[in-house]
């Protein structure tokens, strides 16, 4: 198990191998707190995760810091987009004092992690841990996008993979702080096949552990919708589609009150009947007009002309009705 801090180039190599989109903040290779504090970073024994409690905090984390706490404030800044920005490879002001009992549980990779107790003593967490700041308002309502959470898991897994650590070396600020820190917290949009859930350290470690069971090029299974036609034969599908009473019956149907829904095949048959009737009517009208035209000027009276037209139309409609109301061919 390695405890030597990652070099700048190693950071870039392992994160990119894990599928993380990485950017380098200007000056990150020379920005650290080793010289200013007189303390050398390492040996490093765990990865500590935080939320920023604000938006667009990259400059604050990487270069500007906050009053009383100079930058860098983490080694990695993780945007909502899932892009990781490298801020430092040396000592960073992110962890503060850790409760010894909590720190020891991560250092020793115990399966359980006790609540931090100041009475157990403290250790300077900036000396012994990597830090990541994930962009989030930290109000317990702001959602971590799927891409951000996926990259978050990858980053922690990449570091564990490099050092030969298990996921039990992965902690959250609220699990080690003696100052009442609450980060990270908030809902997650989803991960792999999982939908929305609340961030918890235990679930996060489980996701890192799952990733460590695979190679760095592994991708979690994406959510799949269940195929409603799985296992059905063509006949089953045909019957389900065409012989199910699910469509509203025509408003002028004779049995609308007792049979308000029809099968799709009945709807098509009704449409076919209506279309043929329209075609027949049109043909009858055409024939009637032709007959009428042949009689014009022949001395036939008006009643005879009207009777002739009605006869042509009646004959055509009767023929159509006989044709389309019989048993359909299969």
KAVENRA-V106650 format. One record per helix or strand. SS is the DSSP state (a for helix, b for strand). FROM is the first residue (numbers start at 1). LEN is the number of residues. If there is no record, write none. Layout:
ss = [SS & SS]
from = [FROM & FROM]
len = [LEN & LEN]
This chain:
ss = [a & b & a & a & b & b & a & b & b & b & b & b & a & a & b & a & b & b & b & a & a & b & a & b & b & b & b & b & a & a & b & b & a & a]
from = [8 & 21 & 28 & 34 & 46 & 54 & 58 & 66 & 69 & 76 & 83 & 97 & 100 & 118 & 122 & 125 & 129 & 136 & 144 & 146 & 167 & 170 & 173 & 177 & 187 & 191 & 194 & 197 & 201 & 234 & 245 & 261 & 264 & 302]
len = [10 & 4 & 3 & 4 & 6 & 1 & 7 & 1 & 1 & 3 & 4 & 3 & 8 & 3 & 3 & 4 & 6 & 1 & 1 & 18 & 3 & 3 & 4 & 1 & 2 & 1 & 1 & 2 & 12 & 9 & 4 & 3 & 32 & 23]
